[in-house]
Amino acid sequence: MTRALRRPRSQLALATVAVLLGVLVVIQLRAQSGGSRLDALSAQELTDVVANLNTRNELLRAEITSTEAEADQLRAAEARGDTSIGQLQSDLARLQAWAGLLPVSGPGVRITVDGSLPGSAVDDLLNELHNAGAEAMAVGGVRIVPGSVVAGNPGELSVEDSPLADPLTVEAIGQPPALTGSLTRAGGIVAQFKATFPGVQVNVEPVDRIVVPATDRSLVPGHGTPRL
């Protein structure tokens, strides 16, 4: 139920309460104005009239209580709806950020590669960061999303049709100690680069705050459709 639908229902409930209160007043006024007729009734008849009035009043009071409770429930549901919508919007923003549709910021590492690497070696570096817990990455200022590939021969690298300069900069958001430790451990990717590409220098720097931009790539599937 939307807020636009809840508000009329809440107003209708309050209007019903007002009408019931008016009915009570009319009943009391009629009872008072009918004094001359009541004088002609017997004691038993007067007892029956009073009993009927009491029963009717109890029913009206019960209806008022029920209507007021429904109005309170509608107001509470409306408040919960606002909270739920806000939470959904917050969750959607987080999903968009980590999917690459929005920029994100946080602690992580900045890796500078000075020297020529083939595209496959840079992809190996990105896979190592991903396995170490990187939550968002950028190469040369270009956001890495599923399907992004660094391609090209040494000195001619590109990603998402954007050429990459030398030295190459890779930024990754995640826990700096975990990312740094995974890259620089004995036998890790940095050690492998030194052994395979002797002229390449790799520097891994923990950073308190990194800003990773949003992707320019459309992430809408061209063939598949979501199943809800």
N, C-alpha and C positions, 0 to 999 in steps of 0.2 A: 504494500500500500504506500502510495507516495504521500508527501507532505500536503500536496494540494487536495488529496482525498480525505486525509485525516482531519484537516482543519474544519471543513463543513460538518463532518460527523461530530466533532467536539462541540461546535456551535449548536447543532441540532439537539445534542444531549442537554446542554445548558438551557435551551429554549423549552425543552420538555419539563425540566425542573421548575421553570418559571410558571408554566401553564398549570402544573399540579398544585403549586402554592396558591395560584389564583382560584382554583377549584375549591380548595380548603376554605379560603376566605368567603367565597360565595355561599358555601354550605353553612358556615357559621352565621352569616348575615340572614339567610333564609330562616334558619332556626330561631334567630332572635325576632324577626318580623312576624313569625307565625305564632307568637305568644297567645293571641286570642283563640286560635284553633286548638292549641295545646290545652287550654283551660277546660275544653269540653271533653278531653280524653280521660279515660279511667286510669287508675294507677298502673294496671297491667299493661295498658296500651302505651303509657308514658315510658314504662320500663322497656318495652319492645323498641320504641323509637330511640331511646338512649343507647340500647344495645346495638341497634343497626348503625347509628352514627359512629359509635366507637369502633365497630367492625370496619366501616368504610374509611374512617380516619386511619386505622392501623394499616389497611391495604394501601392507602395513599402514601403513608409514611414509608412503607416498605418499598413502594415503587420509586419514591424520591431517593431513598438510600441506594437502591439498585442503579438508578440512572446516574447518581453522583459517582458511584463506584465505576461505572462504565466510562464516564467522562474522565475520571482519574486515570483509568487504564489507557484511554486514548492519548491523553497528554503524556503519560509515561512511554507509550509506544512511539509517539512522535519524537520524544527526546532520545530514545534508544535508536530510532531511525537516523537522526542527525549524527549520533556517535558512530553508527555503523557505516554511514556514508563517508564520514571523515576517515575512518579506519581503512575502508576500501580504497579511497583516494590515495592515502599514504602508502598502502601496499602496492598499488598500481605504480606509483612514482618510483618505489624501490625496484620493482621488477623492470621497469623501463630503463632505470639507471644501469642496473647490472646486465641487462640485455644489450646495452650499447646505444639505446635511443636517447639517453640523457648523459651529460657529463657527470663524472663522479670524482671525489677527492678523498684522500686519506693517506696514512703512512704507507711506506713501501720501499722500493729500491730503484735507483737509476743506474743503468748499465751503459757504459760507453765503450764501444768497440772501435778501436783505431787500427785500420788495416782492412784488407779486402777479404771478405767471406762470401761464399756462394749462398744463394737463397736457402738451400736445404739446411745449411748450418744455422742460419738465423731461425728457421722453423724449429730446429732441434732445441735452440735456446728458449724459444717461446713455450715449447712443450714441457721443458724442464721447469719453467716458472709456473706453468699451469699445474703440474703435478705437485709442486711445492706449496700450492694453496693460493696462487695469485688470483685475485677477484676481478681485476680489470687491467688491460695492458694496452700500450700504444708503442708503435715503432715509428720513429721520425715524426711524431705528432699525429700519427694516423691510428685511430682506434682499431684494435683487433677484435673481430667478432667471429662467430662460427662461420667457417668457409673462407676466412682471410688467409692468404698465402703470400709469403715473401718469395718472390721469384727473380730469376736473373743470374747472370754470371758475376763473379767478383768485379766490383766497380760499376756494375750496371743493375743494381737491385731496385726493385719497386714493390709496392704493396697497394692494393686497391687502385691501381693505375697512377699512383703517385711515386715519383722517383725518390730514392733514398740517398742522402748525402753521406760523405765520409768525413769525419767519424760518424758512426751510426749510434743513435741513442735509443735505448729501450727503457720504458718506464712501466713499472708494475705496482699495483696496490695490493697490499697484504701485510702479514707480520714481517717486519724487516729482519729479525734474527732468523726466522725460518727460511725466508727467501735467500738471504745471504749465505746461510749455512749450506743450503742445498746446492747453490751454484759453486761455492768455493771449497767444498769438501774434497778430500783426496780422491782422485779418480772422477771428480765431477766434470761438469760441462766446461768450466774454465780451464781445468787441467787438460781436458781433451783438445780444446782449441790450441793451447800452447804446444801440445805435442804434434798436432796435425797441421797447424798453420803457424810456423815459427815467427813470422813477421807481424802477427796480430797481437795487439795489446788489449786486454779486457780489464776494465775497472768497474767494481761493484760498490756502489755507495748507498748506505742506508739513508733514507730521507724521512723527515717527520711528516711532511705533507706534499703529496703529488696530486696534480690535477690531470685527469685523463679525459680528453674531449669525447663528445658523442660521435658516432659514426655518420658518415654521409651516405652510407649504403642503405638501400631499402631492404628491410628484413621481412617484408611480406612475401609469403610463399607464392610462387607462380603457378603451382599445380595442386598442392595439397590444401585442404580446408580443415579447420579445427573441429573436433568432435566434442560436444559439451554433454 
